[in-house]
Amino acid sequence: MATDFTLSRRAALAAAAGAAIIARPSVILAQTPDVIRFGHLTPRTGFLGPLGEYAVMAADLAVEEINKAGGVLGRKLEILKEDSVNPQTASTKAERMVERDKVAAIIGEISSAACLTIAQVAQRTKTLYINTGGNSDALRGANCNKYMFHVESQNSMYVKTCGRSLMQQGLVKDKKWFSLTADYAFGHDLLKVAKRFMEGAGGQFVADKLVPTDLTDFSALLIEIRNARPDLVVCNLAGNQITNFLKQYAEFGLTFKVAGFGFDTALAWAAGKDNFGGTWPVVWHHLIDTPNTKAFVKAFTDKYRKPPENQAWGDYLAVKIFAQSMNELKSTDSTRLIEHWEKGATFDVMKTRPGYFRARDHQMMHEMYTVQALGGASKNQWDIFSSSAPVPGPGESLEVIASTAEENECKMA
């Protein structure tokens, strides 16, 4: 049977109007009176999957708390969750969330490569995107854009925070480092930043090995480390590779000091208190002694029977900032939210000082910490490290640990 595909004038006008609305998600949102939706993308499988599960749990908790408190502008906040899988899939799902599901924003992600593809969708569709786990300096530099903001710290912040501790321990100047680095966008960027720090501080790399993200047996690399006899082993791996490395390092009986410039507490928990060792930077941890950290840890632990780790903090905080800002502005418009954040709006980030988004690259400025493994002195399976005081210190600008404009130029697109 033949089908007539000729459009009537009324149908053509309707189609054109629909296309215009897709280009402007906030218009659709305004026509959805009962619900404000946002998309949540994060890896739930693969080597980053264990961290993604914490992200999902935290985002769900934030939405639950916001809705119990009255929602956003009198409407229910709704989360649409997807496994981002890989950069290409993340891009496809981000586009579908904007064009089909009419989300007001996209929140999440851990892989820096996937962050970039999501940010490209955000820029093209003029949709707000809050990165909660991608560390790459390039996302705040060469690949920055107007619609992408970063709750997660950049690699420079991790390196400079941990670097302070390593310098205090005498592990930098005139010392030899053996580094293992995850062979993808995050790792490449981190190695570049680490080398810049090391060269400026008077140390040297005796080896820097790029490690495929699917490698699970580190025995060959551990033999190389044993033969090189470095002053410090720098583990710049990612996801559950850190867990596997720490376990195998302990099994090999190596005693060289260990540190890393990228870290998530869940990976240490998975390694176990007897295998976890070294000095590591963290953006947040569950032992911080502030009222909002204690409240978050209690709520998360009550709901999930375990404490939150730093990826959970990032996703929880991003959802809370998004909702708070819409309520304060009485608007869901991305342009107004961006202007608000760029003008220096401050937020309680569960630390000793408020945080804010730096206007020139949209990186959130906040305190960080360095943790030291306690080993056998650990009280339980969760409290397996001691923490430094906040970095930067009370009399310092929050920006001293972030990249400078000269180190990481951002031409906001």
N, C-alpha and C positions, 0 to 999 in steps of 0.2 A: 504494500500500500504506500502510495506517495505521501510524503509529509511536507506540509507547507511551512518553510522557515522564514517567510516574509514577516518582518516586524511591523506592527502597527506604529503610528506616530506616538501613541501613548506608551507602548511598550519600549520604544526607543528612548523616550524621555526618562522612563523609569530606570532603564539600564544605565543611562548616562549619570543619573543622580546617584545610583548605587556605586558607580565607579568613583565618583567624587567623594562619597562618604568613606570608601575604603582608603583613599589617600589621606583622610583625616580621621584617625581613630577616635579622637576626642568627640567628634560630632556624633558618631554612633553611640558612644558611651553616654552622651547626654540624653539619648533616646531610649536608654535602658534604665527605667526609673528605680528598680528595686535592687540592682546588683552592680557593683564595680568589680571588674575582673582584671586579674593580672596573670601573666604567664610565668611559670617557674621551670627553668631548664637547668639540669645538672646531670652529670654522668651517674648512672645507677648500676652500671656494669663495667667490667674491665678494671684496669689497675687503679683508677680513681673512684670506683664504685663504693668502697667502704666510707669514703668521705662524703660522697653524694647522699648516702642514706642519712647521715647526720644533718645535712642541709635540708632534706625533705622534712624530717621530723621537726626541725626548728621552725621552718616556714609554716608548717601546719599549726604548731603551737602559737606562733605569732598571730595567725589569722583567727584562731579560736579565741585568743585573748582580746583582740580588737573587736570582734563581733559581740563578745560578752559585754564589752564596754560601750556598745551602741553603734559599732560599725564606723563607716566613713560617710560623713555628710548625711547621716540618717539611713544609709543604705548598707546592705550586707557586702562584706568583702569576700570575693570568691577567688580561689587559687586553682589554676589549671596546670597540672604537673605532667612533665614528660621527661623521659630519659634522653639526654642529648646525644649519647652514643659516640659521635665523632663530629668533626667540624662541619662536614657537608650535611649530615643529618640535622645538626643543630640549626644550621641556616634554614633548611627546609621547614623544620618545626617552628622556628621563630616566625617565619613568613606566614605560616598557616595560623598561628596564634593571633597575629595582627589582622590578617585579611578575613579569616573565617570566624575566629572566636572573639574578635573585637576587644582585645585586651588593652588596658590603659597603659601598661608598662610590661617589660620583661625583667625578671630578677633571677640572678643565679649564675651558674657555671663555675668550673674549676680549671679546666684546660684553657690555657692562654690562646691556643690556636682556635678553639671553638668560640671563645670570647670575641675574637676578631670577626668571625663570620656572623655572629649574632649582632655585633655592633654595626656591621655593614647593612644588615636588614633594618636596624633601628634608625640609622642615618637616612636610608632611602625612604622609609615610611614615616619619618619624623615621630618615632615612638621612643619614649624614655627607656633606657636600659641601665640597670644597676648591676655591676659586676661584683660578685661576692667571693670569688676564689681565684681569679686569674692574676698572676703576679707580674707578668712581663712588663718591664719598663717601656717597651715599644707601644703597648696599649695606651700609655700615658704620653708618648712621644710621637714617633713617626705615624702611628696609627690612631692617634686620638681623634675624637669627633664630638661635636656639640651635644649629642644625645646620650653619650656614655659617661657614667659616673662610677667611681670605684670605692666601695667600702673596704675591700681587701687591700692590704698594703702592697706596694710595688717591691720588686727585687732589691732596689737600692736601699729601701728602709730595712729589709731583713738583713742585708749584708752589713750596713753601717751599725745596726743594733748589735748584732753578734760580734762584729769586728771590734767593737769597744771592749767586750769581755775578753776576747782572744788577746788583744793587746795588753790588757791588765794581767793576763796569765803568762805573758812573755812568749806567745806562740805565733808571732807575726814577723817582727824584724829579724832578718838574717836566718829565718826558719824555712824548712823545706816542706811543701804541701804536696800530697798525692790526692787528686780529686777525681771523683766519679760523678758524672753529670748525665741526667736524663736526656736522651737524644730526641728532643722535640722542641717546639717553640719556647716553652718555659725554660728548659734547661740551657738552650743556646744563649738566651738573654741573660740568665743567671750567671753563666760562666763568664760572659763579657763583663758584667758588673763586678764579679768576684776578682777577676784579673786586674781590673782598674783599681780596686781597693788594694790588692796585694802589691802591685807595682808601686803605688803611692806610699805604701807603708814599709817598703824595704825587704819584702820576702820574695820567695820564688816557688814556682811549681816544678817539682821533679817529674810530674806526670799529670795529664788531665785527660781522662778517658771518657768518651761519649758512650753511653750504655743504652742499647735498645730497650724500649719500655716493656717488651715482653720477656726480657731475660729474667730467669728465676734462679739459676745456678751461678753463684758468684765465686766459685772455687778458683777458677783461673785468675781472676782479678785479685783475690785474696793472696794467692801465691806471689803475684807481682808486688803487692803491697809489702809482704813479708821480706821480699828480697830488696826492695827499695829503701826500707828502714826510714820512713819519713818522720818528721817531727809531729806532723798532724795529718790525719786522714779526713778529707772533707767530703762528706756525703751529700751531694746535690742531686739525689734521685727524687722520685716523686711517687705519691700514692703508696700502694702496698709493697713496692720495691724497697722502700726504707725499712719496713718491717722485716722483710726477708733478708736484707743485708745485715741488719743488726743481729738477727738470730744466728746467721752463718758466721759473722765476725766473732761472736762469742764462742761458737762451737770450735772455731779454728784456734782459739786461745790467744789471739793477737792482743797486744797490750799497748800499741801506739794510741795516743790520744785521738779522740774522734770529735768532729763538729760538723755542723751543716748550716746552710744558709736558707734552706726552705724546710718547713716542718709543720706537722699537724699532730696534736697530742694523741689522737686515736691510733696513729701508727706506732707510737711508743707503747700504748696500752696493749696493742696486739702483739708486740714483741715480747712483752712481759718484763717485770721489774728486774729480773736477773740478767736479761739480755740488753736492756736499754742502758746506754751510756753516752757520755759526752756533753757538749755544750750546744744549745740550739736556740734560735730566735722564735718567738711566737707573737702573734698579733693580739692574742687574748688567751687566758686560761681560767679554769673553773675555780682556782684558789685565790683570785684577786679579791681583796678585802674592801669591797664597796657595796652599798645597799642594793643597787640594781643588779650587780653580778650575783649576789646572794639570792635575790628574788628569782632571777632567771634560772640559776642552778637548781633551786628548790622546785620550781614549776616543771622544769624539764625532767628532773629525777623522779618526781612524783608521777609523771605521765609515762615515762619510758623505762624506769627502774635502772637508770645509769646516768652519770653526769654528762653534760654537753661538752663537746670539744670545740676548738676554735672555728671550724667550718660551720658548726651550728650557730655560733655567735654571729658570724657574718651574715647568714641568711635571715636569722631572726631580726638582727638589727636593721637590715635593709628594708624588710617588710614594715617594721615599726616606723622608720623614718619616712617611708613612702606614705603611709597612712597619716602620720602626724602632720606632715606637710600639706596634704590635701585638706585636712580638717582646719588647719591654721589659715590657709589661703581661701577656703571655701570654694575650691576649684579642683578639677581633675585635669586641667589643661597642661600639657607637657611644657609648653613655652613658659608659663607662669612658674611652674616648679623649677625649671632650669634657672630662670632669673632669680628666684628666691635663694637657691643654693649657691649660685655664683656671687651673690651679694654678701655672703658670709654667715648665713644661718647656722646656728650651733645646735648640737644634739648631745644628749647624754648617751655616751657610748660604753657605759658600765665601767669606766676607769676613773682616775682621780681628776682628770680634766675633760671638759667637753671637746668634741671633735667638730670639724667643719670641712667642707669641700674646698680645696684650693681652686680658685677661679681659672687659673691659666691651664690646668691639665685635668681638673675634676677629680684629683686624688684626695681622699679623705685624709686629713691630718689628725693624727691621734698618737697616743703613747704606745710603745711596744715593750717587750720583756725578753730577757734571756733566761733560759732554764738550764739547770744542771741536774743530771741524773743522780738519784739517791742510791740506786742499787739495793743492796741488802738492807739498808736502813729504811726502806719504804714501809709505811704503815699498812698499806692495802694495795690493791691492784690499780687504783686510780691516782693516788697521791704519791707519784713515783719520782717527783722532781722538786727541787727548790727553785725559787724565782728571784731574779734581780729586782731592784726597785724599778719604777717606770723609767723608760728611756724615750725621749730626752728627760733630763732632770727638771725639777721645779723651776729653776731660773732660766731655762733654755727655751727658745722657740721650738714649737713642734716641728718646724720645717727643717731643722738641722740634720735630720736623718734621711730626708727625702732627696731625690735627685734635684740638682740645680737646673736652671734653664739651659746652661751651657752643656751640662752632661746629657740632657734629654729634652731636646727642643720639641715643643708641641705647637703646631700651627693649626688651631682649632678650625675644623671644617664643618 
